[in-house]
Amino acid sequence: MRSADCPQGRSAEDDFWLQIDANNRTTAKSIIHGVCGDAFERATEIAYTDIAREGTDYEFEREYYRGGTYWNDETETNYHKNVEGGAKNVLKLGARNVRYFYNTFAQRSHVEWPDQLSNFDSGTCTTSAAMCCWPRDRQANDANGNCNKPYDENCYNKDPTDNTDLCYMDLSKGNLSTEFGSSGTVVFPHDGEGSVHCHGFAWANDENDFTNRYKANNLFFVSMYDHMHQRGYVENIPGAPMCACVEQMPTVSRSDCTQVDVEEKFKFTYHPFEHFSAEITFIEIDFNACQGLYDRNNDLYAYMGQLHKDGKVTSDQYASLSKVLVGNQNCLHATRYHFEERGLMYGYDAGEEYVQVAGKYLFHQPAYSLSAFNDVMESAASLRQDFGIILRVCSYCDTPHKFIYYKRLTAIPSGLNLLENLLYDPADYIGSNIHGIDFALFSTHEDAVSGMNPWNCTYAHGFLFPGFCTPNGESGNNHVAQNVAFYVNAGEAYEDFIHIGGDKTNGWASKDIAEFPSLGSSGNSLLKDGVYHVTGSGNKIRGHSDRFHYLYETIDNTAKEITVVARIETTSDDYIGTKSGLMIRETLDSNAANAFAYVDGNVRVSFQSRSSAGSRTNFVYGEVKRKPYSWIMMTRKGTKFRVYQSDDGINWEMTIPEQNFPDSFLNSQKLYVGMASQSDGMTVENYASYSRSSIMLCGMSPESPSPTASP
């Protein structure tokens, strides 16, 4: 662009840069950003106390956001009349200033952020998101909630429209605003909270971004106008403020979301020798449903994802919100993870004679692998010379189903994965797990041992345990119970497996690798008699990040020559998506660079790699070979990787072509090497058992004898 008034050869842009002392577009943008920032600082700011007009000391606002004041406590009534003889406690009359503020200042002015309130203290609001959660509806005829007229009969303690699952409230989080000084956790399992409605908003870190500058306008709209004045949603979750930055709020599955869309006009003035100044001359604010990542609208977490994608919030902030908004169907996992962080676990003390072999949801313990379970059942069968007793405990079931004793009447055939059958998949019952033939059900341990008082019911084979059975023969409704645990009566003398955790056992440690630890099932690693039993977690080792269970050793990578070898005794090859095998990993982060040689559900040995942190995973598939489970080995020599399979640990066959990588691949001083196990889904585990496992640095070749190092 050129102007007739510009000197010859100089564009209008050149002249503008000259006026503001800029020599490039980046510098010019930075200077104008500062000019606009000065305009924002000089703009008139409306005090937040101007909304309610209940004083300027913020006491009314403080109590309101805690869930108090007459706005929250009252309900319209005709039993008591106002001075004019009409209904008393009418919300739209008591909060009429809210409507006035919405129609005037909220849409046309900059409202101050109430950081005088501990609920919204900028120093503690590090996630850049806030949320309200309401458990009560106090207003009828607004098409929201179930408060109805007449108020005195149909609006007592009524519910808002339910849009979330309330998981738990960590009482210490709310202390900043509630000032209760509480500790502990309130849990709300199985929708025990009733109907709850949560709605929030988020903003950019840049103070000059419109989402940040007008976040107080958004707070007013969400908390006072749209939900309290228009819908009648009031009060707080016990132990939590009604509205606050998300760091103080309950953990829930999701939240609705409102964003501000802003049009502003500025007047720029040039002052000779003083450059430019600016002032805001026009503001128009619209409040709309958030436009989130992947077209997920009206969703606070998805909107935060969009802000993250746009570079307006950090990865840590985005991840932090995932600990408050955990996703649909994830309350139980999040609650369990919360308690585990505090050294607590859900469970049931079944006594020294019983060994827990599996659990679901709050009682979740990764199921023992098939070979580990069979080991426990063999001990159970030898205890009384029968075929074993399994106790299922259900925390929220009806009384007849809280404790069910499954007594095996016939030997477990080799083709039946009984534990998986009881937990997830009843489809393999045919001919091997028939009620009244292969097993019986009892209400007590004593009855199961003696065989007295078996349940007389018609077992619905093909449905999850206990197949609609009840002790008196009536059809029950606990066949899909979630919070359950399974224990085997193995006897007090039974020597259980060693659980390998974060602390090293025989040089090995184990860990669930995942982006968000609160999501999905967890895995485990067990050791007994020289065999490692690894139960897979997560549902992927692929793409840009992973979710799986890892049994590993930490090694020095100075020589850059590594051989890792193991005999795979068993795997869960019933599920095509499972993977079990040997891995070399640069870090324990979910997106770490790695090399992985594995057996999948097709029983083929394949290889995959991620060349650098966060990059895409590449695959090289081996030939499908339905061989018995055998040895696999992965060697790394410099930049070259090879994968071998052997039936006997002596004679080796290279299963894929040699893979070459850049010098930078897995070049860290320290590497994590071991056995990885990935399940087929978030609830179906993958079992793998490894024996004679070893990691060697330099020196071993495929022609060498089978390794003899102790596991």
Buried (B, 14 or more C-beta within 10 A) or exposed (E): EEEEEBEEEEEEBBBBBEEBEBEEEEEBEEBBEBBBBEBBEEBEBBEBBBBBEBEEEBEBBBBBBBBBBBBBBBBBBBEEEEEEEEBBBBBBEBBEBBBEBBEEBBBEBBBBBBBBBBBBBEEBBBBBBBBBBBBBBBBBEBEBBBBEEEBBEEBEEBBBBBBBBBBBBBBBBBBBBBEEEBEEBBBBBEEEBEBBBBBBBBBBBBEBBBBBBBBBBBBBBBBBBBBBBBBBBBBBBBBBBBBBBBBBBBBBBBBBBBBBEBEBEEEEEEEEEEEBBBBBEEBEBEBEEBBBBEEBBBBBBBBBBBBBEEEBBBEEBBBBBBBBBBBEEBBBBBBBBBBBEEEEEBBBEBEEBBBBBBBBBBBBBBBBBBBBBBBBBBBBBEBEEBBBBBBBBBBBBEEBBBBBBBBBBEEBEEEBBBBBBBBBBBEBBEEBBBBBEBBBBBBEBEBBBEEEBBBEBEBBEEBBBBBBBBBEEEEBEBBEBBBBBBBBBBBEEBEBBEEBEEEEBEEBBBBBBBBBBBBBBBBBBBBBEEBBBBBBBBBBBBEEBBBBBBBBBBBEBEEBBBBBBBBBBBBBBBBEBBBBBBBBBBBBBBBBBBBBBBBBBBBBBBBBBBBBBEEEBEEBBBEEBEEEBBBBBBBBBEBEBBBBBBEEBEEBEBBBEEBEBEEEBBBEEEBBBBBBBBBBBBBBBBBBBBBBBBBBBEEBEBEBEBBEEEB
